[in-house]
């Protein structure tokens, strides 16, 4: 590793078009799981100007009958959930309004070919829903054991969303992006060199300068927006990292009034680096949102984060990356790989053996993962904005962020 370098991560808000799609998809997952904990959902969402389209495969009691037909009222309930999700995000604009948008539902029953390979039967355990590789990561950069660049990027936008919803910052609109660059010496962040925040705003809060022959916005309102965002940045990023040399790029284009799905089409699963580790760790390529927890793209990514976080929390390493691999229809993982990047207090192979020997993990099979983490519950809508990882475990939510495996790991490695 170089002794001095710059590293950058970005985040996007709940109102970003791709995140609107993610939240709708996960709201549908939650709807199905609320009626049937063993429901199967693969829901993709397209959002654009005054239009939401769902497509994918589903199966679940209370929604789809045994003949593969919709239960009475099921499609109406899906539409209600879609509109309510958009409303909660805050879209009541002429180009995208929860009440006036057109909704199309193209969800259909899950393929029987997939079902026979995945479902448990007789002495056969439930198989993985697809082949693939999944990664988990943790580092002692922050109390949440997340990369600091991503942690700060998420929290800047989270604070802005809270202020928008509470009315403290009524000039903000739902769509926003952030980006944080830190200078590192070794593995320690020593300075924030640049922060970028672009946020959708109310009329007149754009740059007051003329552009393309058109008059700009109100200078005082523009300054108010700029000062507000800079204040949020100062609240989130530690003061010792900020200096007169930090570059602030706040709405650098000058105007951001048209945003969300009216400004750019949104699709489920297009923000997988924002969802995970901000580029600080490998990614297997599979998105999370819209997938029930039998899909190892989701559940195995959660268990690898859980394992990596507990390894770092146990003091066994300062950084840890874990990989799992699966084959469709096969219950046991094909491989387990641990890399502590030279920071481990014991050998990586010993940590791998310890993980394999912890019985409560259920052999890291899809069912074992879901049972240990309690994933067959409607807990996914909240994951679909501001990151799936580094969140506070509350009740049934974000169980993969618990550090309740620390003692088991220490005992296995004693």
C-alpha positions as CSV (number, residue, x, y, z in Angstrom):
1,X,0.0,0.0,0.0
2,X,1.3,3.5,-0.8
3,X,2.1,5.6,2.2
4,X,0.0,8.6,1.0
5,X,-2.9,8.6,-1.3
6,X,-6.4,10.0,-2.0
7,X,-9.6,7.9,-1.9
8,X,-13.1,8.9,-2.8
9,X,-16.6,7.4,-2.3
10,X,-20.0,8.7,-3.3
11,X,-23.6,8.3,-2.1
12,X,-27.0,9.2,-3.4
13,X,-30.2,10.2,-1.6
14,X,-33.5,8.4,-1.2
15,X,-34.8,10.7,-4.0
16,X,-32.2,9.7,-6.6
17,X,-34.2,7.9,-9.4
18,X,-32.3,4.6,-9.0
19,X,-32.9,4.7,-5.2
20,X,-36.6,5.4,-5.8
21,X,-36.6,2.2,-7.8
22,X,-34.7,0.3,-5.1
23,X,-37.1,1.5,-2.4
24,X,-40.2,0.5,-4.4
25,X,-38.7,-2.9,-5.1
26,X,-37.9,-3.5,-1.5
27,X,-41.3,-2.3,-0.4
28,X,-42.7,-5.0,-2.6
29,X,-40.4,-7.6,-1.0
30,X,-41.6,-6.4,2.4
31,X,-45.3,-6.7,1.3
32,X,-44.8,-10.3,0.2
33,X,-42.8,-11.3,3.3
34,X,-45.4,-9.7,5.6
35,X,-47.9,-12.2,4.3
36,X,-45.6,-15.2,3.8
37,X,-42.1,-15.5,5.4
38,X,-41.2,-18.0,2.7
39,X,-42.3,-15.8,-0.2
40,X,-40.2,-15.6,-3.3
41,X,-39.7,-12.2,-4.9
42,X,-37.5,-10.8,-7.7
43,X,-38.9,-7.4,-8.4
44,X,-37.4,-4.9,-10.8
45,X,-38.7,-1.3,-11.0
46,X,-38.4,1.3,-13.7
47,X,-39.2,4.9,-12.8
48,X,-39.4,7.8,-15.2
49,X,-41.5,10.9,-15.8
50,X,-44.9,10.2,-14.2
51,X,-44.5,6.4,-14.6
52,X,-43.6,3.4,-12.4
53,X,-43.3,-0.1,-14.0
54,X,-42.8,-3.3,-12.0
55,X,-41.5,-6.5,-13.6
56,X,-40.2,-9.8,-12.3
57,X,-41.2,-13.1,-10.6
58,X,-43.1,-13.7,-7.4
59,X,-44.6,-16.4,-5.3
60,X,-46.3,-16.1,-1.9
61,X,-49.3,-17.0,0.1
62,X,-51.9,-14.2,0.4
63,X,-50.7,-12.7,-2.9
64,X,-50.5,-15.5,-5.5
65,X,-52.8,-18.6,-5.3
66,X,-51.8,-22.2,-5.9
67,X,-52.8,-21.9,-9.6
68,X,-50.5,-18.9,-10.1
69,X,-53.2,-16.3,-10.2
70,X,-53.4,-13.1,-8.2
71,X,-55.5,-13.2,-5.0
72,X,-58.4,-10.8,-4.8
73,X,-57.1,-7.3,-4.0
74,X,-53.4,-8.2,-4.3
75,X,-52.7,-6.0,-7.3
76,X,-54.5,-3.1,-5.7
77,X,-52.3,-3.5,-2.6
78,X,-49.2,-3.5,-4.7
79,X,-50.2,-0.3,-6.3
80,X,-51.0,1.2,-2.9
81,X,-47.5,0.3,-1.6
82,X,-45.9,1.8,-4.7
83,X,-47.7,5.1,-4.4
84,X,-47.1,5.3,-0.6
85,X,-43.4,4.7,-1.1
86,X,-43.1,7.5,-3.6
87,X,-45.2,9.8,-1.2
88,X,-42.9,9.0,1.7
89,X,-39.8,9.9,-0.3
90,X,-41.5,13.3,-0.9
91,X,-42.3,13.4,-4.6
92,X,-45.2,15.7,-5.3
93,X,-43.8,17.4,-8.4
94,X,-45.4,18.0,-11.8
95,X,-43.1,15.5,-13.4
96,X,-43.3,12.8,-10.7
97,X,-46.2,12.8,-8.2
98,X,-47.2,9.8,-6.1
99,X,-50.9,10.5,-6.7
100,X,-50.9,11.2,-10.4
101,X,-48.2,8.8,-11.8
102,X,-49.2,6.0,-14.1
103,X,-48.5,2.5,-12.7
104,X,-47.9,-0.7,-14.5
105,X,-47.6,-4.1,-12.9
106,X,-45.9,-6.9,-14.9
107,X,-45.0,-9.2,-12.0
108,X,-45.7,-12.9,-12.7
109,X,-45.3,-16.2,-10.9
110,X,-41.8,-17.6,-10.4
111,X,-40.5,-20.2,-12.9
112,X,-41.1,-23.8,-11.8
113,X,-37.6,-24.6,-13.1
114,X,-36.1,-22.2,-10.6
115,X,-38.4,-23.3,-7.8
116,X,-37.5,-27.0,-8.1
117,X,-33.8,-26.3,-7.8
118,X,-34.2,-23.9,-4.9
119,X,-36.9,-25.4,-2.7
120,X,-36.2,-27.9,0.0
121,X,-37.7,-31.3,-0.4
122,X,-37.3,-34.6,1.4
123,X,-33.8,-34.9,2.6
124,X,-32.6,-32.2,0.2
125,X,-31.8,-28.8,1.8
126,X,-32.9,-25.6,0.2
127,X,-30.4,-24.7,-2.5
128,X,-29.0,-21.3,-3.4
129,X,-31.2,-19.3,-5.7
130,X,-28.4,-18.7,-8.2
131,X,-24.7,-19.1,-8.7
132,X,-22.4,-16.2,-7.7
133,X,-19.8,-14.7,-5.6
134,X,-20.5,-12.3,-2.6
135,X,-18.1,-10.1,-0.6
136,X,-18.2,-8.6,2.8
137,X,-15.9,-6.0,4.3
138,X,-15.1,-4.2,7.5
139,X,-12.4,-1.7,8.6
140,X,-11.7,0.3,11.7
141,X,-12.0,3.6,9.9
142,X,-15.1,4.6,11.8
143,X,-17.2,3.4,14.8
144,X,-19.5,1.7,12.3
145,X,-16.4,-0.2,10.9
146,X,-17.1,1.2,7.5
147,X,-14.9,3.1,5.0
148,X,-14.9,6.7,6.2
149,X,-15.4,8.2,2.7
150,X,-18.6,6.3,2.2
151,X,-19.8,6.7,5.9
152,X,-19.5,10.5,5.6
153,X,-21.1,10.6,2.2
154,X,-24.1,8.7,3.5
155,X,-24.5,10.7,6.6
156,X,-24.4,14.1,4.8
157,X,-27.3,13.1,2.7
158,X,-29.1,11.4,5.6
159,X,-29.0,14.6,7.6
160,X,-30.2,16.6,4.7
161,X,-33.1,14.2,4.2
162,X,-34.0,14.5,7.9
163,X,-34.0,18.2,7.7
164,X,-36.1,18.2,4.5
165,X,-38.7,15.9,6.1
166,X,-38.8,17.9,9.3
167,X,-39.3,21.2,7.6
168,X,-36.0,22.6,8.8
169,X,-34.7,22.9,5.2
170,X,-37.9,23.4,3.1
171,X,-35.8,24.6,0.1
172,X,-34.5,21.0,-0.4
173,X,-36.1,18.6,-2.8
174,X,-35.6,14.8,-2.7
175,X,-32.9,14.1,-5.3
176,X,-29.3,14.6,-4.1
177,X,-25.7,13.2,-4.4
178,X,-22.6,13.5,-2.3
179,X,-18.9,12.6,-2.7
180,X,-16.1,12.8,-0.2
181,X,-12.4,12.6,-0.9
182,X,-9.9,11.9,2.0
183,X,-6.1,11.9,2.1
184,X,-4.7,8.9,3.8
185,X,-1.3,8.3,5.3
186,X,-1.0,4.6,5.6
187,X,-4.4,3.4,6.7
188,X,-5.3,6.6,8.6
189,X,-7.4,9.5,7.1
190,X,-5.5,12.7,7.8
191,X,-7.4,15.3,5.7
192,X,-10.6,15.9,3.7
193,X,-9.4,17.4,0.4
194,X,-12.8,17.7,-1.4
195,X,-16.6,17.4,-0.8
196,X,-19.1,17.5,-3.6
197,X,-22.9,17.9,-2.8
198,X,-25.5,18.3,-5.6
199,X,-29.0,18.7,-4.3
200,X,-32.3,19.3,-6.0
201,X,-33.8,22.6,-4.7
202,X,-36.8,24.8,-4.8
203,X,-37.1,27.5,-7.5
204,X,-34.9,30.7,-7.0
205,X,-32.2,28.8,-5.0
206,X,-30.0,28.4,-8.1
207,X,-26.9,30.4,-8.9
208,X,-27.7,34.1,-9.2
209,X,-25.4,34.5,-12.2
210,X,-26.7,34.6,-15.8
211,X,-26.2,31.4,-17.8
212,X,-27.0,31.0,-21.5
213,X,-28.6,34.5,-21.5
214,X,-31.1,33.6,-18.8
215,X,-31.3,35.3,-15.4
216,X,-30.3,33.3,-12.4
217,X,-31.8,32.8,-9.0
218,X,-32.0,34.9,-5.8
219,X,-28.5,35.6,-4.5
220,X,-29.6,35.4,-0.8
221,X,-31.4,32.1,-1.3
222,X,-28.4,30.7,-3.2
223,X,-26.1,31.7,-0.3
224,X,-28.6,30.2,2.2
225,X,-28.5,26.8,0.4
226,X,-24.7,26.9,0.1
227,X,-24.2,27.8,3.8
228,X,-26.7,25.2,4.9
229,X,-25.0,22.4,3.0
230,X,-21.5,23.5,4.2
231,X,-22.9,23.5,7.7
232,X,-24.1,19.9,7.3
233,X,-20.7,18.9,6.0
234,X,-19.1,20.5,9.0
235,X,-21.4,18.6,11.4
236,X,-20.6,15.2,9.8
237,X,-16.9,15.2,8.8
238,X,-14.6,15.5,11.9
239,X,-13.2,19.0,12.3
240,X,-9.6,17.8,12.3
241,X,-10.0,16.6,8.7
242,X,-11.4,19.9,7.4
243,X,-9.2,22.9,6.7
244,X,-9.0,26.0,4.5
245,X,-7.6,23.8,1.8
246,X,-10.7,21.6,1.7
247,X,-12.5,22.2,-1.6
248,X,-16.3,22.5,-1.5
249,X,-18.3,21.9,-4.7
250,X,-21.9,22.6,-3.8
251,X,-24.4,22.5,-6.7
252,X,-21.4,23.1,-9.0
253,X,-23.7,23.3,-12.1
254,X,-25.5,26.2,-10.5
255,X,-29.1,24.8,-10.9
256,X,-30.8,21.6,-10.0
257,X,-34.5,22.1,-10.0
258,X,-35.6,19.2,-12.2
259,X,-34.6,15.9,-10.5
260,X,-35.6,12.4,-9.6
261,X,-37.3,10.2,-12.1
262,X,-38.4,13.2,-14.1
263,X,-34.8,14.2,-14.7
264,X,-33.3,10.8,-15.2
265,X,-34.9,7.3,-15.5
266,X,-34.3,5.1,-12.5
267,X,-33.8,1.3,-12.4
268,X,-33.4,-1.2,-9.5
269,X,-29.9,-2.3,-8.7
270,X,-27.8,0.4,-10.4
271,X,-26.2,1.7,-7.2
272,X,-24.4,-1.4,-5.9
273,X,-21.2,0.4,-4.9
274,X,-23.2,3.0,-3.0
275,X,-25.1,0.2,-1.3
276,X,-22.0,-1.6,-0.1
277,X,-18.5,-0.2,0.5
278,X,-18.0,2.8,-1.8
279,X,-15.3,1.1,-3.9
280,X,-13.1,0.1,-0.9
281,X,-13.9,-3.6,-1.3
282,X,-14.6,-6.0,-4.1
283,X,-18.2,-6.5,-5.3
284,X,-19.6,-9.8,-6.7
285,X,-21.9,-7.9,-9.1
286,X,-25.3,-8.9,-7.7
287,X,-27.7,-6.2,-6.5
288,X,-29.7,-6.5,-3.3
289,X,-33.0,-4.6,-3.7
290,X,-36.1,-6.4,-5.0
291,X,-34.8,-9.8,-3.9
292,X,-36.2,-12.0,-1.1
293,X,-33.5,-13.4,1.3
294,X,-33.4,-16.8,-0.5
295,X,-31.3,-15.0,-3.1
296,X,-27.7,-15.4,-2.0
297,X,-26.9,-12.1,-3.8
298,X,-28.5,-10.5,-0.8
299,X,-28.3,-13.0,2.1
300,X,-24.7,-14.1,1.5
301,X,-23.6,-10.4,1.1
302,X,-25.2,-9.8,4.5
303,X,-23.6,-12.7,6.2
304,X,-20.1,-11.8,4.8
305,X,-20.5,-8.3,6.2
306,X,-21.6,-9.8,9.5
307,X,-18.5,-12.1,9.6
308,X,-16.1,-9.3,8.6
309,X,-17.5,-6.9,11.1
310,X,-17.3,-9.4,13.9
311,X,-13.7,-10.3,13.0
312,X,-12.7,-6.6,13.2
313,X,-14.8,-6.0,16.3
314,X,-13.1,-8.9,18.0
315,X,-9.7,-7.3,17.4
316,X,-8.6,-10.1,15.1
317,X,-7.9,-7.6,12.3
318,X,-8.0,-4.0,11.4
319,X,-9.4,-4.7,8.0
320,X,-11.2,-7.8,6.7
321,X,-12.6,-8.9,3.3
322,X,-14.6,-12.2,3.0
323,X,-15.8,-14.0,-0.1
324,X,-18.4,-16.7,-0.4
325,X,-19.4,-18.6,-3.6
326,X,-22.5,-20.6,-4.4
327,X,-24.0,-22.8,-7.2
328,X,-27.7,-22.7,-8.0
329,X,-29.6,-25.5,-6.3
330,X,-26.7,-26.4,-4.0
331,X,-27.0,-25.5,-0.3
332,X,-23.4,-25.4,0.9
333,X,-21.1,-22.7,-0.3
334,X,-18.4,-23.7,-2.8
335,X,-15.7,-21.6,-1.1
336,X,-15.0,-19.4,1.8
337,X,-12.1,-16.9,1.6
338,X,-10.8,-14.6,4.3
339,X,-8.3,-11.8,3.7
340,X,-7.2,-9.5,6.6
341,X,-4.8,-7.6,4.4
342,X,-1.8,-8.2,6.6
343,X,-3.6,-6.7,9.7
344,X,-4.7,-10.0,11.3
345,X,-3.5,-11.2,14.7
346,X,-3.9,-14.8,13.6
347,X,-3.6,-16.5,10.2
348,X,-6.4,-16.0,7.7
349,X,-6.7,-19.8,7.3
350,X,-7.3,-20.2,11.1
351,X,-10.1,-17.6,10.8
352,X,-11.7,-19.6,7.9
353,X,-11.6,-22.8,10.0
354,X,-13.1,-21.0,13.0
355,X,-16.0,-19.7,10.9
356,X,-16.6,-23.2,9.5
357,X,-16.7,-24.6,13.0
358,X,-19.3,-22.2,14.5
359,X,-22.5,-24.3,14.5
360,X,-24.9,-21.5,14.8
361,X,-24.0,-20.2,11.4
362,X,-25.7,-23.3,9.9
363,X,-22.8,-24.1,7.5
364,X,-23.5,-20.8,5.7
365,X,-26.3,-22.4,3.7
366,X,-29.0,-20.1,2.4
367,X,-31.4,-21.4,5.1
368,X,-28.7,-21.3,7.8
369,X,-27.9,-17.7,7.0
370,X,-31.6,-16.7,7.0
371,X,-32.2,-18.5,10.3
372,X,-29.2,-17.0,12.1
373,X,-29.8,-13.4,10.9
374,X,-33.6,-13.6,11.0
375,X,-34.0,-12.5,7.4
376,X,-37.5,-13.9,6.6
377,X,-39.1,-10.7,7.7
378,X,-40.3,-7.4,6.1
379,X,-37.1,-5.5,7.0
380,X,-35.8,-4.4,3.6
381,X,-37.4,-1.0,2.6
382,X,-35.1,0.8,5.1
383,X,-32.0,-0.8,3.6
384,X,-32.7,0.7,0.1
385,X,-31.3,4.2,0.8
386,X,-28.1,5.4,2.6
387,X,-26.4,2.0,2.5
388,X,-27.1,-1.6,3.5
389,X,-24.1,-1.6,5.8
390,X,-22.8,0.6,8.7
391,X,-26.4,1.0,10.0
392,X,-27.5,0.8,13.5
393,X,-29.2,-2.6,14.3
394,X,-32.6,-1.8,15.8
395,X,-35.2,-4.5,16.6
396,X,-35.4,-6.8,13.6
397,X,-33.6,-4.3,11.3
398,X,-30.0,-4.6,10.1
399,X,-29.2,-7.8,12.1
400,X,-26.0,-8.3,10.0
401,X,-24.6,-5.2,11.8
402,X,-24.7,-6.9,15.2
403,X,-21.4,-7.9,16.8
404,X,-22.8,-10.9,18.7
405,X,-20.3,-13.4,17.1
406,X,-17.3,-11.8,18.8
407,X,-17.1,-14.3,21.7
408,X,-17.6,-17.3,19.4
409,X,-14.7,-16.2,17.2
410,X,-12.5,-15.6,20.2
411,X,-13.3,-18.9,21.7
412,X,-12.8,-20.8,18.4
413,X,-9.3,-19.2,18.1
414,X,-8.2,-19.4,21.7
